[in-house]
Amino acid sequence: MKLLKDILFGVGISAVSGSTDIMINSICFDSRKIGLDDVFVAIKGTLVDGHEYIKKGIALGAKAIICEELPKDIVNGITYVVVDNGNKALAIMASNFYENASKNLKLVGVTGTNGKTTISSLLYQLFKNAGYKVGLISTIKIVVDGQEYATSHTTPDALTINKYLGLMNNAGVEYCFMEVSSHGIHQKRTEGLVFAGAIFTNLSHDHLDYHKTFAEYRDTKKLLFDQLPKTAFAITNSDDKNGAVMLQNTKAKKYTYALKSYADYRAQVLENQFDGQLLKINDNELWSKLIGGFNAYNLLAIYATADLLGLENLEILQLLSQLENVDGRFQYYISKEKITAIVDYAHTPDALKNVLDTINTLRTGNENVITVVGCGGDRDSSKRPVMGNIASALSNKVIFTSDNPRTESPNAIIKQMEEGVEPQNFRKILSIDDREQAIKTACQLALANDIVLIAGKGHETYQETNGERIHFDDFKMVKEVLTSLNK
């Protein structure tokens, strides 16, 4: 149990009713999880307002309420604390509750549209292979010194983040690599955390259903860098025009990486094949199992981070060459019939273009590229025609299908994708709303040496429709289909 006034240290408080000199069992922002002697933080969410559940929270045993507005009915014996921002208060309280665990770690945040999962996961892999105790907070999973935990958000809620950072402290973890999404920054989930460094990958069309404008999306990402301390480092991709924006107001030490322009850390792709690529990083040659120009950027960001965290140059190069691909990121399987299936998380226009450009670079010229792609429901709809245009322009055949339609009609989403297809590419497209059937059709259309790209879901092992998640694994599915084909 913790003293409420200690948990509230650093929180912007407007008013207090009752005593803060009381012991609290735990912090809750979900009224369904409240227990005896808890403090309930009422959050004004996008769909639900926690203030409507204050009465329920008290009935379940909450002895303190953190809110942005005092309720009309004040209950005797309950402490009410009015704050400026419930999300920010929750994050700072969570950090205090778990003994400000981030201060005891070298915590590095990775943000940008694409590459966050790959960079954070491979940094975890590299430092683990170097013999360190390491933590990871990513879209795919949370890892505490080898112990894995499931996760459902790119950036978890503030309580979850701090809970696992606390476990990392207990396990003696020295380094932690964490994906930081624009949603997480905007909803103040990273407030109160002390970062040793931050990495900016790139910025392209995504999440405009949430942020409304590209400028707002960019400026939200920038907040991570604005809040870095002087002791931290900030690394940005200077080939992306938004890289310089990230560094404008940061107090951290500034570094850049690039393939095309001048930077502190530079790389050049010397060879690119299906089994890997040869890179030159700061005048040192390196063979990596990771494919494509986008992975050259990822590897360069990893190299720069490892260097700034104090690893020796030769050791970093050796460790980079050992890195294995991340699940659902250009993950490929070659069948007996020499059909190559690639599963990738590409769910933004830029990511889809990068993957298809890489595939087309690796082609000898005679193979067909057959792409299976969809767009998620209840998300940014403006990218759908753009995705349709890219897929149809850069593939020989395209099958538009479902990708977590959620509460929307899969066929309505597909129609919006079709709107972006240019007239000369209409002959290339098929529309099959059943994802399993779409994958089977793509494999049946493929001949020896053809390439089947299944884009959008990557590592995800479910299909979400009308609030229900049904098990579905793209990689497992395509592997089974190709194995069963008898051509």
Residue pairs with C-beta under 8 A, 6 or more apart in sequence:
1 23
1 24
1 25
1 37
2 23
2 24
2 96
2 97
3 21
3 22
3 23
3 24
4 20
4 21
4 22
4 23
4 24
4 39
4 64
4 79
5 20
5 21
6 96
7 24
7 27
7 39
7 93
7 96
7 97
8 20
8 81
8 89
8 93
8 96
9 92
9 96
10 92
10 96
10 192
11 81
11 83
11 88
11 89
11 92
11 93
12 83
12 84
12 85
12 88
12 89
13 81
13 82
13 83
14 82
14 83
14 84
15 70
15 81
15 82
16 79
16 80
16 81
16 82
17 70
17 74
17 79
17 80
17 81
18 64
18 77
18 78
18 79
18 80
19 79
20 64
20 79
20 81
22 63
22 64
22 79
23 37
24 37
24 38
24 39
24 63
24 64
25 35
25 36
25 37
25 38
26 35
26 38
26 39
26 97
27 38
27 39
27 41
27 90
27 93
27 94
27 97
27 159
28 34
28 35
28 38
28 39
28 40
28 41
28 57
28 62
29 40
29 41
29 42
29 43
29 50
29 86
29 90
29 157
29 159
31 40
31 50
31 53
31 56
31 57
31 60
34 40
34 56
34 57
34 60
34 61
34 62
35 60
35 61
36 61
37 61
37 63
38 57
38 61
38 62
38 63
38 64
39 62
39 63
39 64
39 65
39 66
39 93
40 50
40 53
40 54
40 57
40 58
40 62
40 64
40 65
40 66
41 50
41 66
41 67
41 86
41 89
41 90
41 93
42 49
42 50
42 51
42 53
42 54
42 57
42 65
42 66
42 67
42 68
42 86
43 49
43 50
43 86
43 87
43 90
44 50
44 51
44 68
44 86
50 67
50 86
51 67
51 68
51 69
51 71
54 65
54 67
54 71
55 71
55 73
57 65
58 65
58 75
58 78
62 78
63 77
63 78
63 79
64 78
64 79
64 80
64 81
65 71
65 78
65 79
65 80
65 81
66 81
66 83
66 86
66 89
66 90
66 93
67 80
67 81
67 82
67 83
67 86
68 82
68 83
68 84
68 85
68 86
69 82
70 80
70 82
71 80
74 80
83 89
85 188
87 158
87 187
87 188
87 189
87 191
88 188
88 191
90 157
90 158
90 159
90 188
91 158
91 188
91 189
91 190
91 191
91 192
91 193
92 191
92 192
94 158
94 159
94 161
94 162
94 163
94 192
95 101
95 102
95 158
95 162
95 191
95 192
95 193
96 192
97 162
98 162
98 163
98 165
98 166
99 166
99 169
100 192
100 194
101 162
101 165
101 166
101 168
101 169
102 162
102 165
102 176
102 192
102 193
102 194
102 195
103 194
104 169
105 135
105 165
105 168
105 169
105 173
105 174
105 175
105 176
105 196
106 174
106 175
106 176
106 196
106 197
106 309
107 165
107 176
107 178
107 193
107 194
107 195
107 196
108 123
108 175
108 176
108 177
108 178
108 195
108 196
108 197
108 198
108 199
108 305
108 309
109 178
109 179
109 180
109 190
109 195
109 197
109 198
109 199
109 224
110 116
110 119
110 120
110 123
110 177
110 178
110 179
110 180
110 198
110 199
110 201
110 301
111 179
111 180
111 181
111 182
111 185
111 198
111 199
111 200
111 201
111 221
111 224
112 199
112 200
112 201
112 202
112 203
112 221
112 237
113 201
113 202
113 203
113 204
113 205
113 206
113 348
113 350
113 351
114 201
114 202
114 204
114 294
114 348
114 350
114 351
114 354
115 201
115 202
115 294
115 297
115 298
115 301
116 138
116 139
116 154
116 179
116 180
116 181
116 201
117 138
117 139
117 140
117 179
117 326
117 329
117 345
117 459
118 295
118 298
118 326
118 329
119 177
119 199
119 201
119 298
119 301
119 302
119 305
120 136
120 137
120 138
120 177
120 178
120 179
121 136
121 138
121 140
121 177
121 326
122 298
122 299
122 302
122 323
122 326
123 175
123 177
123 302
123 305
123 306
124 134
124 135
124 136
124 138
124 143
124 177
125 323
125 324
126 302
126 306
126 316
126 319
126 320
126 323
127 134
127 175
127 177
127 306
127 309
128 134
128 146
129 319
129 322
130 311
130 315
130 319
132 174
132 175
133 145
133 171
133 172
133 173
133 174
133 175
134 143
134 145
134 173
134 174
134 175
134 176
134 177
135 142
135 143
135 144
135 145
135 164
135 165
135 168
135 173
135 175
135 176
135 177
136 142
136 143
136 176
136 177
136 178
137 151
137 155
137 156
137 161
137 164
137 176
137 177
137 178
137 179
138 151
138 154
138 177
138 178
138 179
139 151
139 153
139 154
139 179
139 459
140 151
140 326
140 327
140 328
140 459
141 148
141 149
141 150
141 151
142 148
142 149
142 150
142 151
142 156
142 164
143 149
144 164
144 167
144 168
144 171
144 173
145 168
145 171
145 172
145 173
147 171
149 164
151 160
153 181
153 183
153 184
154 179
154 181
154 183
154 184
155 161
155 178
155 179
155 180
155 181
155 183
155 184
155 185
155 189
155 190
156 164
156 184
156 189
157 189
158 188
158 189
158 190
158 191
158 192
161 178
161 189
161 190
161 193
162 192
165 176
165 193
168 176
175 309
180 190
180 198
180 224
182 207
182 210
182 211
182 217
182 220
182 221
183 207
183 210
184 190
185 220
185 221
185 223
185 224
186 210
186 211
186 220
190 224
194 229
195 224
195 227
195 228
195 229
195 232
196 231
196 232
196 233
196 309
197 228
197 232
197 233
197 234
197 235
197 252
197 305
197 308
197 309
198 224
198 225
198 228
198 232
198 233
198 234
198 235
198 252
199 235
199 236
199 301
199 305
200 221
200 225
200 234
200 235
200 236
200 237
200 240
200 242
200 243
200 246
201 237
201 240
201 297
201 298
201 301
202 237
202 240
202 242
202 297
202 350
203 217
203 218
203 221
203 240
203 242
204 348
204 349
204 350
204 351
205 214
205 348
205 349
205 350
205 380
205 382
205 383
205 386
206 217
206 348
206 380
206 383
207 217
207 379
207 380
208 214
208 217
208 380
208 382
208 383
209 378
209 379
209 380
209 381
209 382
210 380
211 217
211 220
218 242
218 245
221 242
221 246
222 245
222 246
222 248
222 249
225 234
225 236
225 246
225 247
225 249
225 250
225 252
226 249
226 250
228 234
228 250
228 251
228 252
229 251
229 252
230 251
230 252
230 253
231 252
232 251
232 252
232 253
233 252
233 253
233 254
233 255
233 308
234 246
234 247
234 250
234 252
234 253
234 254
234 255
235 255
235 256
235 257
235 265
235 301
235 304
235 305
235 308
236 243
236 244
236 246
236 247
236 254
236 255
236 256
236 257
237 243
237 256
237 257
237 258
237 297
237 301
238 244
238 256
238 257
238 258
238 261
238 262
238 263
239 258
239 259
239 260
239 261
239 263
239 297
243 256
247 254
255 264
255 265
255 304
255 308
256 263
256 264
256 265
257 263
257 264
257 265
257 266
257 267
257 297
257 300
257 301
257 303
257 304
258 265
258 266
258 267
258 300
259 266
259 267
259 268
259 269
259 293
259 296
259 297
259 300
264 304
265 281
265 282
265 300
265 303
265 304
265 307
266 281
266 282
266 300
267 279
267 280
267 281
267 282
267 296
267 297
267 299
267 300
267 303
268 279
268 280
269 277
269 278
269 279
269 293
269 296
270 277
270 278
270 279
270 280
270 285
271 277
271 278
272 278
272 291
272 292
272 293
272 358
272 361
272 362
273 291
273 362
274 291
274 332
274 340
274 362
275 289
276 287
276 288
276 289
276 290
276 291
277 287
277 288
277 290
277 291
277 292
277 295
277 296
278 285
278 286
278 287
278 288
279 285
279 286
279 287
279 288
279 296
279 299
280 286
281 299
281 300
281 303
281 317
281 320
282 303
284 313
284 317
286 299
286 317
286 320
286 321
287 321
288 295
288 299
288 320
288 321
288 323
289 321
289 323
289 324
289 325
290 298
290 299
290 323
290 325
290 330
291 330
291 358
291 362
292 330
292 354
292 355
292 357
292 358
292 361
293 354
293 357
293 358
293 361
294 351
294 354
294 355
294 358
295 330
299 320
299 323
302 320
302 323
303 316
303 317
303 320
306 316
306 319
307 313
307 316
311 319
325 331
326 459
327 458
327 459
327 475
328 343
328 344
328 345
328 457
328 458
328 459
328 460
328 474
328 475
329 344
329 345
329 458
329 459
330 342
330 344
330 355
330 358
331 342
331 343
331 344
331 458
331 475
332 340
332 341
332 342
332 343
333 340
333 341
333 475
333 478
333 479
333 482
334 340
334 341
335 341
335 482
335 483
335 485
337 447
337 448
337 482
337 485
337 487
338 448
338 449
339 443
339 446
339 447
339 448
339 449
339 450
339 451
339 452
339 482
340 449
340 450
340 451
340 452
341 443
341 451
341 452
341 454
341 478
341 479
341 482
342 355
342 359
342 451
342 452
342 453
342 454
343 454
343 457
343 458
343 474
343 475
343 478
344 351
344 355
344 453
344 454
344 455
344 458
345 351
345 455
345 456
345 457
345 458
345 459
345 460
346 352
346 354
346 355
346 373
346 455
346 456
346 458
347 375
347 376
347 403
347 455
347 456
347 457
347 458
348 383
348 387
349 383
349 386
349 387
349 390
352 373
352 387
352 390
352 391
352 455
353 390
353 394
355 453
355 455
356 369
356 371
356 390
356 391
356 394
356 395
356 453
357 394
359 369
359 451
359 453
360 369
360 394
363 369
363 451
364 449
366 449
367 449
367 450
367 451
368 396
368 397
368 446
368 447
368 450
368 451
369 394
369 395
369 396
369 397
369 450
369 451
369 453
370 395
370 396
370 397
370 398
370 399
370 442
370 445
370 446
370 450
370 451
370 452
370 453
371 391
371 394
371 395
371 397
371 398
371 399
371 442
371 452
371 453
371 455
372 398
372 399
372 401
372 435
372 438
372 439
372 442
372 452
372 453
372 454
372 455
373 387
373 391
373 398
373 399
373 400
373 401
373 403
373 417
373 453
373 454
373 455
373 456
374 400
374 401
374 402
374 403
374 405
374 410
374 413
374 414
374 417
374 435
374 456
375 381
375 383
375 384
375 387
375 403
375 413
375 416
375 417
375 456
376 403
376 404
376 405
376 406
376 456
377 404
377 405
377 406
377 407
377 408
377 410
377 413
378 406
378 407
378 408
379 406
381 413
381 416
384 413
384 416
384 417
384 419
384 420
385 416
385 417
385 419
385 420
386 420
387 417
387 420
388 400
388 416
388 417
388 418
388 419
388 420
388 421
388 429
389 420
389 421
389 422
389 425
391 398
391 400
391 417
391 455
392 398
392 420
392 421
392 422
392 425
392 426
392 428
392 429
393 422
393 425
395 428
395 453
396 428
397 428
397 429
397 430
397 442
397 445
398 428
398 429
398 430
399 429
399 430
399 431
399 432
399 438
399 441
399 442
400 414
400 417
400 418
400 429
400 430
400 431
400 432
401 410
401 414
401 431
401 432
401 433
401 434
401 435
401 438
402 410
402 413
402 414
402 433
402 434
402 435
402 438
402 463
402 465
403 435
403 456
403 457
404 457
404 460
404 463
404 464
404 465
405 413
405 464
405 465
406 464
406 465
406 466
406 467
407 466
407 467
410 433
411 431
411 433
414 431
414 433
418 429
418 431
421 429
430 441
432 438
432 441
435 463
435 472
436 472
436 477
439 454
439 474
439 477
439 478
439 481
440 481
442 452
442 454
443 452
443 478
443 481
443 482
443 485
444 485
446 452
447 487
448 487
452 478
454 474
454 478
457 463
457 472
457 474
458 474
460 472
460 474
461 471
461 472
461 473
462 469
462 470
462 471
462 472
463 469
463 470
463 472
464 470
